[in-house]
């Protein structure tokens, strides 16, 4: 993944997907805001993200033009993990996740891979809870796997 920090739209997308089932758990909201703080976002951006964790926002407000491919995969992977936190994924959450994938312009296979990696990271230690989930490990793993896939495509003479 790029060395650039995640931008505000990444966290707004996570808040929007968290609201997909009509409620955003306090643990989820805290994890979103905590990670935004760790990324070093400006206070104004943090305030906007905190507000998005208190009141539902629509995915249409997300600007993906500032996101790298790795950022978009990260957002999708975290969103996929978040939808499973309460132990069930309903149709509203599935539809929101599908809408997010479309908004992020992610084809089906990269979505599947991002989701699988999110589950892999959740299985580490006690990573199934928001305050324990290793978002940094997820981001690094996605970045590593994306780089491997790009090298493989280049070796086959395919364009990225």
C-alpha positions as a Markdown table, in Angstrom:
| # | Residue | x | y | z |
|---|---|---|---|---|
| 1 | Unk | 0.0 | 0.0 | 0.0 |
| 2 | Unk | 1.2 | 3.5 | -0.5 |
| 3 | Unk | 3.1 | 5.2 | 2.3 |
| 4 | Unk | 0.5 | 8.0 | 2.2 |
| 5 | Unk | -1.9 | 8.1 | 5.1 |
| 6 | Unk | -5.5 | 7.2 | 4.7 |
| 7 | Unk | -7.7 | 10.2 | 4.0 |
| 8 | Unk | -10.9 | 11.3 | 5.5 |
| 9 | Unk | -13.0 | 9.6 | 2.8 |
| 10 | Unk | -11.7 | 6.2 | 3.9 |
| 11 | Unk | -13.1 | 6.7 | 7.4 |
| 12 | Unk | -16.4 | 8.3 | 6.2 |
| 13 | Unk | -16.9 | 5.2 | 4.0 |
| 14 | Unk | -16.3 | 2.9 | 7.1 |
| 15 | Unk | -18.8 | 4.9 | 9.1 |
| 16 | Unk | -21.3 | 4.7 | 6.3 |
| 17 | Unk | -21.0 | 0.9 | 6.0 |
| 18 | Unk | -21.2 | 0.7 | 9.8 |
| 19 | Unk | -24.6 | 2.3 | 9.7 |
| 20 | Unk | -25.8 | -0.1 | 7.0 |
| 21 | Unk | -27.8 | -2.2 | 9.5 |
| 22 | Unk | -29.3 | 0.9 | 11.1 |
| 23 | Unk | -26.9 | 1.1 | 14.0 |
| 24 | Unk | -23.2 | 1.8 | 14.5 |
| 25 | Unk | -21.9 | 0.1 | 17.6 |
| 26 | Unk | -19.8 | 2.2 | 20.0 |
| 27 | Unk | -16.9 | -0.2 | 19.6 |
| 28 | Unk | -17.0 | 0.2 | 15.8 |
| 29 | Unk | -17.3 | 4.0 | 16.1 |
| 30 | Unk | -14.3 | 4.1 | 18.5 |
| 31 | Unk | -12.2 | 1.9 | 16.2 |
| 32 | Unk | -12.9 | 4.2 | 13.2 |
| 33 | Unk | -12.1 | 7.4 | 15.1 |
| 34 | Unk | -9.1 | 5.8 | 16.8 |
| 35 | Unk | -7.6 | 4.7 | 13.5 |
| 36 | Unk | -8.2 | 8.2 | 12.0 |
| 37 | Unk | -6.4 | 9.7 | 14.9 |
| 38 | Unk | -3.5 | 7.2 | 14.4 |
| 39 | Unk | -3.3 | 8.3 | 10.8 |
| 40 | Unk | -2.7 | 11.8 | 11.9 |
| 41 | Unk | -5.7 | 13.4 | 10.3 |
| 42 | Unk | -6.5 | 17.1 | 11.0 |
| 43 | Unk | -8.8 | 17.9 | 13.9 |
| 44 | Unk | -11.5 | 19.2 | 11.4 |
| 45 | Unk | -11.4 | 15.9 | 9.6 |
| 46 | Unk | -11.6 | 14.0 | 12.9 |
| 47 | Unk | -14.6 | 16.0 | 13.9 |
| 48 | Unk | -16.3 | 15.2 | 10.6 |
| 49 | Unk | -15.5 | 11.5 | 11.1 |
| 50 | Unk | -16.8 | 11.6 | 14.6 |
| 51 | Unk | -20.1 | 13.2 | 13.4 |
| 52 | Unk | -20.4 | 10.4 | 10.8 |
| 53 | Unk | -20.2 | 7.8 | 13.6 |
| 54 | Unk | -23.0 | 9.6 | 15.5 |
| 55 | Unk | -25.4 | 10.1 | 12.5 |
| 56 | Unk | -25.8 | 7.9 | 9.4 |
| 57 | Unk | -24.3 | 9.2 | 6.2 |
| 58 | Unk | -24.8 | 7.9 | 2.7 |
| 59 | Unk | -22.0 | 6.2 | 0.7 |
| 60 | Unk | -22.6 | 8.8 | -2.1 |
| 61 | Unk | -20.7 | 11.4 | -0.2 |
| 62 | Unk | -17.4 | 9.4 | -0.5 |
| 63 | Unk | -14.8 | 10.8 | -2.9 |
| 64 | Unk | -12.8 | 7.8 | -4.1 |
| 65 | Unk | -10.7 | 10.0 | -6.4 |
| 66 | Unk | -8.2 | 10.5 | -3.6 |
| 67 | Unk | -7.9 | 6.8 | -2.8 |
| 68 | Unk | -5.2 | 4.5 | -4.2 |
| 69 | Unk | -6.2 | 1.0 | -5.2 |
| 70 | Unk | -4.7 | -0.2 | -1.9 |
| 71 | Unk | -6.9 | 2.3 | 0.0 |
| 72 | Unk | -10.0 | 1.1 | -1.8 |
| 73 | Unk | -9.2 | -2.5 | -1.0 |
| 74 | Unk | -8.6 | -1.6 | 2.6 |
| 75 | Unk | -11.9 | 0.2 | 2.9 |
| 76 | Unk | -13.7 | -2.7 | 1.4 |
| 77 | Unk | -11.9 | -5.3 | 3.6 |
| 78 | Unk | -12.7 | -3.4 | 6.8 |
| 79 | Unk | -16.3 | -2.9 | 5.7 |
| 80 | Unk | -16.6 | -6.6 | 5.0 |
| 81 | Unk | -15.2 | -7.4 | 8.5 |
| 82 | Unk | -17.5 | -4.8 | 10.1 |
| 83 | Unk | -20.6 | -6.3 | 8.6 |
| 84 | Unk | -19.8 | -9.7 | 10.4 |
| 85 | Unk | -19.1 | -8.2 | 13.8 |
| 86 | Unk | -22.6 | -8.9 | 15.2 |
| 87 | Unk | -22.5 | -12.5 | 14.0 |
| 88 | Unk | -25.0 | -12.0 | 11.2 |
| 89 | Unk | -25.0 | -10.3 | 7.8 |
| 90 | Unk | -28.4 | -9.2 | 6.7 |
| 91 | Unk | -29.5 | -8.2 | 3.2 |
| 92 | Unk | -29.2 | -4.5 | 4.0 |
| 93 | Unk | -25.5 | -4.9 | 4.9 |
| 94 | Unk | -24.9 | -7.1 | 1.9 |
| 95 | Unk | -26.5 | -4.5 | -0.4 |
| 96 | Unk | -24.4 | -1.7 | 1.3 |
| 97 | Unk | -21.2 | -3.7 | 0.9 |
| 98 | Unk | -22.1 | -4.3 | -2.8 |
| 99 | Unk | -22.8 | -0.6 | -3.3 |
| 100 | Unk | -19.5 | 0.2 | -1.6 |
| 101 | Unk | -17.6 | -2.2 | -3.9 |
| 102 | Unk | -19.3 | -0.6 | -6.9 |
| 103 | Unk | -18.5 | 2.9 | -5.7 |
| 104 | Unk | -14.9 | 1.9 | -5.1 |
| 105 | Unk | -14.8 | 0.4 | -8.6 |
| 106 | Unk | -13.6 | -3.0 | -7.3 |
| 107 | Unk | -14.2 | -6.1 | -9.5 |
| 108 | Unk | -15.6 | -9.2 | -7.8 |
| 109 | Unk | -12.3 | -11.1 | -7.5 |
| 110 | Unk | -10.5 | -8.3 | -5.6 |
| 111 | Unk | -13.5 | -8.0 | -3.3 |
| 112 | Unk | -13.4 | -11.7 | -2.5 |
| 113 | Unk | -9.6 | -11.5 | -1.9 |
| 114 | Unk | -10.0 | -8.4 | 0.4 |
| 115 | Unk | -12.8 | -10.1 | 2.3 |
| 116 | Unk | -10.7 | -13.3 | 2.8 |
| 117 | Unk | -7.7 | -11.3 | 4.0 |
| 118 | Unk | -10.0 | -9.4 | 6.5 |
| 119 | Unk | -11.1 | -12.7 | 7.9 |
| 120 | Unk | -7.5 | -14.0 | 8.0 |
| 121 | Unk | -6.5 | -10.9 | 10.1 |
| 122 | Unk | -9.6 | -11.2 | 12.3 |
| 123 | Unk | -8.5 | -14.8 | 13.1 |
| 124 | Unk | -5.2 | -13.6 | 14.5 |
| 125 | Unk | -5.3 | -13.6 | 18.3 |
| 126 | Unk | -8.5 | -11.9 | 19.5 |
| 127 | Unk | -8.9 | -9.8 | 16.4 |
| 128 | Unk | -12.6 | -10.3 | 16.1 |
| 129 | Unk | -13.4 | -7.2 | 18.2 |
| 130 | Unk | -12.9 | -3.7 | 17.0 |
| 131 | Unk | -10.5 | -2.6 | 19.8 |
| 132 | Unk | -8.3 | -5.6 | 19.1 |
| 133 | Unk | -8.5 | -5.9 | 15.3 |
| 134 | Unk | -5.1 | -5.1 | 13.8 |
| 135 | Unk | -6.0 | -2.6 | 11.1 |
| 136 | Unk | -2.3 | -2.0 | 10.5 |
| 137 | Unk | -1.7 | -5.7 | 9.8 |
| 138 | Unk | -4.7 | -5.7 | 7.4 |
| 139 | Unk | -3.3 | -2.7 | 5.6 |
| 140 | Unk | 0.2 | -4.3 | 5.3 |
| 141 | Unk | -1.1 | -7.7 | 4.3 |
| 142 | Unk | -3.3 | -6.1 | 1.6 |
| 143 | Unk | -0.4 | -4.0 | 0.4 |
| 144 | Unk | 1.9 | -7.0 | 0.2 |
| 145 | Unk | -0.6 | -9.2 | -1.6 |
| 146 | Unk | -1.4 | -6.3 | -4.0 |
| 147 | Unk | 2.3 | -5.9 | -4.8 |
| 148 | Unk | 2.6 | -9.7 | -5.3 |
| 149 | Unk | -0.3 | -9.7 | -7.7 |
| 150 | Unk | 1.1 | -6.8 | -9.7 |
| 151 | Unk | 4.5 | -8.5 | -10.0 |
| 152 | Unk | 2.8 | -11.7 | -11.2 |
| 153 | Unk | 0.7 | -9.7 | -13.8 |
| 154 | Unk | 3.9 | -7.9 | -15.0 |
| 155 | Unk | 5.7 | -11.2 | -15.3 |
| 156 | Unk | 2.9 | -12.5 | -17.5 |
| 157 | Unk | 3.1 | -9.3 | -19.6 |
| 158 | Unk | -0.3 | -8.1 | -18.4 |
| 159 | Unk | -1.0 | -4.4 | -17.7 |
| 160 | Unk | -2.0 | -3.4 | -14.2 |
